[in-house]
Amino acid sequence: MAESVELPSRLGILPFRNKVLLPGAIIRIRCTSPSSVKLVEQELWQREEKGLIGILPVRDTAETTTAIGPVVSQGIGSDSGERSSRVHVGASDSHRLDAKNQQENIHWHNRGVAARALHLSRGVEKPSGRVTYIVVLEGLCRFSVQELSTRGTYYTARISPLEMTKAEMEQVEQDPDFMTLSRQFKAAATELISVLEQKQKTGGKTKVLLETVPVHKLADIFVASFEISFEEQLSMLDSVDLKVRLSKATELVDRHLQSIRVAEKITQKVEGQLSKSQKEFLLRQQMRAIKEELGDNDDDEDDVAALERKMQSAGLPSNIWKHAQRELRMLKKMQPLQPGYNSSRVYLELLADLPWQKTSEEHELDLKAAKQHLDSDHYGLVKVKQRIIEYLAVRKLKPDARGPVLCFVGPPGVGKTSLASSIAAALGRKFVRISLGGVKDEADIRGHRRTYIGSMPGRLIEGLKRVAVCNPVMLLDEVDKTGSDVRGDPASALLEVLDPEQNKTFNDHYLNVPFDLSKVVFVATANRLQPIPPPLLDRMEVIELPGYTPEEKLKIAMRHLIPRVLDQHGLSSEFLQIPEAMVKLVIQRYTREAGVRNLERNLAALARAAAVRVAEQEQAVPLSKDVHQLASPLLENRLAEGGEVEMEIIPMAVNNHEISNEFRIASPLVVDETMLEKVLGPPRFDDREAAERVATPGVSVGLVWTAFGGEVQFVEATAMVGKGDMHLTGQLGDVIKESAQIALTWVRTRAMDLKLAASEGINLLEGRDIHIHFPAGAVPKDGPSAGVTLVTALVSLFSQKRVRADTAMTGEMTLRGLVLPVGGVKDKILAAHRCGIKRVILPQRNLKDLVEVPAAVLADLEILLAKRMEDVLEQAFEGGCPWRQHSKL
C-alpha cells in the first residue's frame, strides 16, 4: 500500500464519466481521445515514476444536475501558457474534452483523487496511425479543486490536499467513537471475508490487509470493490471525516453481506428442489430395473413422461392444466392393455397439440399493399374489395376488434373462396378451410362425446390443430348446404361458433373443456341465402357476388385464366396463343354461367389440344437436350479451338442460314374459329335463340334467379279444346303455381278491356284448356318473380300478338294488377346482358337496385320501369298495346 504522498499545487485532470476512483483502488483504462492521450503523454509518460494526475468525476448528461459540492467560480490561470476558462466545479452534465468544447460551461465534481501509474503501454492503431495508451492507475489520496484551467487540449487544476497529517491522525485514533466504529467495521469486514472464503475458497490475502492497512484506508478499499451507485460513490468520496467514512463503509459492507446471504438462501432452496427431483428420478430408475427383472419392461413409461413434458410446454391455461393433470394421473395408474388407456392417451395428446396460446405473428397491415394484392388476384368486384379494405382498416386501428363474420354469397366460380384466402394473406395469418357441404351431424361441429367408440373432435378443433395457431382465418365453406336430421342440426351448432359473446368458451363435446375461438377470423360462403336459418344469418354480414359481365370475363381470362391454364399444361405463349376475339367467342357461344369455372374448362380443352400437337411434333427441340448434340459447324469450330464461351452475340448477317436451320422452332399454335368448333364442338348458345323462341304468340321472356346466378326463362302458353282447365308443367313449386292462377284470373278479368273478348259475358276458357309450360323441366322452379311474365304470355296467346324478342321482364303482380318488386335484380340483368337481350322491364320499386349493376351493362341495356301490369304490356309488345280501350285502362 502506498504511503502518504506530497501533492503538487497543480495536477493534470482526467475526467471520469459516471464513475469514481477511491484511494487504494486500482483501475485499468484505455485512452484514445486526443485530450486524454495528450494528458497521459505529458503528465505520466514523460515524467515516468514521478508522474501524478487527478481523477475528477463528471456526471453523464442523463443524470440530474443537483450539485454534490459547492460551485466554485474560477479566475484566470496563473501558470504561463494556460488559457483562462470560467468553469463551474460541481456534479452536472458532462462534455467532451476537446478544443471545440473548451469555451462551454462544464460542471465537474469539486473533489477528486490523485492517482499514479502502475503500468503504462503505448500502441498505434492501424491503418489510421492513431496513438493510444493503456494505463493502470492506483488511487492515492483525496484533494479539493480550487481552480480549473486548460493547458493545451486537456485540463489542469490548482488543488489542496484533504488528507490528515500524522499528528491529526494520532489524535483521531484516540477518540472513543472512532475506536468503536473501527471495531464495528473490522467485525463486518471479517465476517464478509469468511463468507467469501467459504463460497470462493479464497480470502487469505484479504485477511492480511485487515492486519496491516489502516482502518480509514481499508474503508475505501472495501467500498471500491462493491457494485454501488454513482451517488453512493460520490458520497464516499466526499467523506473526508474519518468517522463519517467508517460509518458509511460499515453500512455498505453489511448490505453486501445481507445480499450474499439472501442469494445463498435462494440457492439452497433451489438445490433442495433439485434433490427432490433427483430422488424421484432414482426411484423411477429402480422401478424400471425391477420391471426388467420381471420381464415387464416396455417404453410406455417413457412415452407417458414425454407426453407430460409435451403438455407442460403446450401453454395450457390453469383450469385446463388442472383437468389435464387429473387425466394424466389416471393414465399413469392404468395398464396399457386396459380398454380406456388408448383413448385417454389420444385425448391428452390432442390437449398438448392444440394451440391454446400460440398465435401467428401479424405483420403491420399495409392497406395499399392489400389493395394491390386484391386487384392482382381478382378483377372487378369493386364493392366487395372495398368492403374487405374497410374490414382490414378496422383491424389495423383496433387489432383485437370483434369484427363481423363476412358471408360471401354468390353463384359458383365467382371467387368466394379465393377472396377469403386473400384476407388471410393481407392479415398475415394462416388459412384453414372447413367444408360444410352435406354436413348433417351436429358432432361434425361440436365433436363426439368420449363415451362413444371412435369418438373424435369436431372439424373446428381439428382445423385449429392442423394449422397450429389459435388466430387463423377460418373459412366455413358452403354454409348453406348443411342439413338437419335425427343426429342434430349443424347450423344451430354454428350459432355459438359465430357469436363473439359465446365463442370465447366454445365447448367441444370431445374436449369437454372450453376453448377460446374469439381470436379466429371467420369467413363464410354460400350459394343461396334461403336455406340459411335466420338466427345464423343474423350473425353474419352478407356480401353478394352476383357474377361477371362478358367484359369482366374477358379481362379475367386474359390476365388470370390463360396464364394459369398454360402453366398447368406445361405450355407457354410460344406454343399456344389464344387471341381476345376467340376468348369472346368462347364466352358468347360456350359459357353463359355467372362465374368463370366453365370458361376455364373450355380454355383447358384448348390447351390439351395444343399439348397433343407439341408432344407429337418431331422437329421440336426438347428442352433437356444437351447443346453438344446440336451439330452446328459454327459451334464445332468454337469448341475445337478450346475456348470457353459464356455468351456470344452473333450478327444476323453472319452464317444466318446456318443458325436458322439448326435452331428453327415451330410456329406457335394460334386458336381460330375453326379450332374452336373442332375442340369444343358446335356452339351451345346463340343470340338468335330468343327470336326463334318468341316467333309465335303465347311465348314471353322472363328473368329468374338461381343458385348458379341469373337465368333467362321462357314461358310458353297454348290453348286446346277442353273443359276450361289450366295445366302447369316444368317442375314448379307452390308459389309459382299460385302466380299462374293469379295471372289467369287477372287476364280473364280484363279480357274486355284488352279486346280479348267481344263482350262482357264471354268466357275466355269456354271449350278450351290452357297449358303453361316452363322449359328445362329437370330444374326445380319456384319464387315470386314470374307473375308479369305469365300475364304477358297469356295476353300474347289470347290476342295472337307476338312479344318483342329483345325484351325480357321480371316482377310479381297482385290480383289488382300492381307490379311488386323482386330480388336478385343484378343477377337477372347480368343474365339478360349475357344472352343478348336489349330491353329489360323491371318493377318501378326496383329502381334503387340498379346502383349495384355495372355502368357498362346499363349502357348496353334499355331499362323500362313498370308500376302496373298495363305498363308492362305497353312495353312488351311491338308498337305498344293498340287493342286496349284507352277509356277503361
C-alpha positions, 0 to 999 in steps of 0.5 A: 500500500502506498504511503502518504504522498506530497501533492503538487499545487497543480495536477493534470485532470482526467475526467471520469464519466459516471464513475469514481476512483477511491484511494487504494483502488486500482483501475485499468483504462484505455485512452484514445481521445486526443485530450486524454492521450495528450494528458497521459503523454505529458503528465505520466509518460514523460515524467515516468515514476514521478508522474501524478494526475487527478481523477475528477468525476463528471456526471453523464448528461442523463443524470440530474444536475443537483450539485454534490459540492459547492460551485466554485467560480474560477479566475484566470490561470496563473501558470504561463501558457494556460488559457483562462476558462470560467468553469463551474466545479460541481456534479452536472452534465458532462462534455467532451474534452476537446478544443471545440468544447473548451469555451462551454460551461462544464460542471465537474465534481469539486473533489477528486483523487490523485492517482499514479501509474502502475503500468503504462503501454503505448500502441498505434492503431492501424491503418489510421496511425492513431496513438493510444495508451493503456494505463493502470492507475492506483488511487492515492489520496483525496484533494479539493479543486480550487481552480480549473484551467486548460493547458493545451487540449486537456485540463489542469487544476490548482488543488489542496490536499484533504488528507490528515497529517500524522499528528491529526491522525494520532489524535483521531485514533484516540477518540472513543467513537472512532475506536468503536466504529473501527471495531464495528467495521473490522467485525463486518469486514471479517465476517464478509471475508469468511463468507467469501472464503467459504463460497470462493475458497479464497480470502487469505490475502484479504485477511492480511490487509485487515492486519496491516492497512489502516482502518480509514484506508481499508474503508475505501478499499472495501467500498471500491470493490462493491457494485454501488451507485454513482451517488453512493460513490460520490458520497464516499468520496466526499467523506473526508471525516474519518468517522463519517467514512467508517460509518458509511463503509460499515453500512455498505459492507453489511448490505453486501453481506445481507445480499450474499446471504439472501442469494445463498438462501435462494440457492439452497432452496433451489438445490433442495428442489433439485434433490427432490427431483433427483430422488424421484428420478432414482426411484423411477430408475429402480422401478424400471430395473425391477420391471426388467427383472420381471420381464415387464419392461416396455417404453410406455413409461417413457412415452407417458413422461414425454407426453407430460413434458409435451403438455407442460410446454403446450401453454395450457391455461390453469383450469385446463392444466388442472383437468389435464393433470387429473387425466394424466394421473389416471393414465399413469395408474392404468395398464396399457392393455386396459380398454380406456388407456388408448383413448385417454392417451389420444385425448391428452395428446390432442390437449398438448397439440392444440394451440391454446396460446400460440398465435401467428405473428401479424405483420403491420397491415399495409392497406395499399399493399392489400389493395394491390394484392386484391386487384392482382388476384381478382378483377372487378368486384369493386364493392366487395374489395372495398368492403374487405379494405374497410374490414382490414382498416378496422383491424389495423386501428383496433387489432383485437376488434370483434369484427363481423363474420363476412358471408360471401354469397354468390353463384359458383366460380365467382371467387368466394373462396379465393377472396377469403384466402386473400384476407388471410394473406393481407392479415398475415395469418394462416388459412384453414378451410372447413367444408360444410357441404352435406354436413348433417351431424351436429358432432361434425361441429361440436365433436363426439362425446368420449363415451362413444367408440371412435369418438373424435373432435369436431372439424373446428378443433381439428382445423385449429390443430392442423394449422397450429395457431389459435388466430387463423382465418377460418373459412366455413365453406358452403354454409348453406348446404348443411342439413338437419336430421335425427343426429342434430342440426349443424347450423344451430351448432354454428350459432355459438361458433359465430357469436363473439359473446359465446365463442370465447368458451366454445365447448367441444363435446370431445374436449369437454373443456372450453376453448377460446375461438374469439381470436379466429377470423371467420369467413363464410360462403354460400350459394343461396341465402334461403336455406340459411336459418335466420338466427345464423344469418343474423350473425353474419354480414352478407356480401353478394357476388352476383357474377361477371359481365362478358367484359369482366370475363374477358379481362379475367381470362386474359390476365388470370385464366390463360396464364394459369391454364398454360402453366398447368399444361406445361405450355407457354405463349410460344406454343399456344396463343389464344387471341381476345376475339376467340376468348369472346367467342368462347364466352358468347357461344360456350359459357353463359354461367355467372362465374368463370369455372366453365370458361376455364374448362373450355380454355383447358380443352384448348390447351390439351389440344395444343399439348397433343400437337407439341408432344407429337411434333418431331422437329421440336427441340426438347428442352433437356437436350444437351447443346453438344448434340446440336451439330452446328459447324459454327459451334464445332469450330468454337469448341475445337479451338478450346475456348470457353464461351459464356455468351456470344452475340452473333450478327444476323448477317453472319452464317444466318442460314446456318443458325436458322436451320439448326435452331428453327422452332415451330410456329406457335399454335394460334386458336381460330374459329375453326379450332374452336368448333373442332375442340369444343364442338358446335356452339351451345348458345346463340343470340338468335335463340330468343327470336326463334323462341318468341316467333309465335304468340303465347311465348314471353321472356322472363328473368329468374334467379338461381343458385348458379346466378341469373337465368333467362326463362321462357314461358310458353302458353297454348290453348286446346279444346277442353273443359276450361282447365289450366295445366302447369308443367316444368317442375314448379313449386307452390308459389309459382303455381299460385302466380299462374292462377293469379295471372289467369284470373287477372287476364280473364278479368280484363279480357274486355278491356284488352279486346280479348273478348267481344263482350262482357259475358264471354268466357275466355276458357269456354271449350278450351284448356290452357297449358303453361309450360316452363322449359328445362323441366329437370330444374326445380322452379319456384319464387315470386318473380314470374307473375308479369311474365305469365300475364304477358304470355297469356295476353300474347296467346289470347290476342295472337300478338307476338312479344318483342324478342329483345325484351325480357321482364321480371316482377310479381303482380297482385290480383289488382294488377300492381307490379311488386318488386323482386330480388336478385335484380343484378343477377337477372340483368347480368343474365339478360346482358349475357344472352343478348337481350336489349330491353329489360322491364323491371318493377318501378320499386326496383329502381334503387337496385340498379346502383349495384349493376355495372355502368357498362351493362346499363349502357348496353341495356334499355331499362323500362320501369313498370308500376302496373301490369298495363305498363308492362304490356305497353312495353312488351309488345311491338308498337305498344298495346293498340287493342286496349280501350284507352277509356277503361285502362 
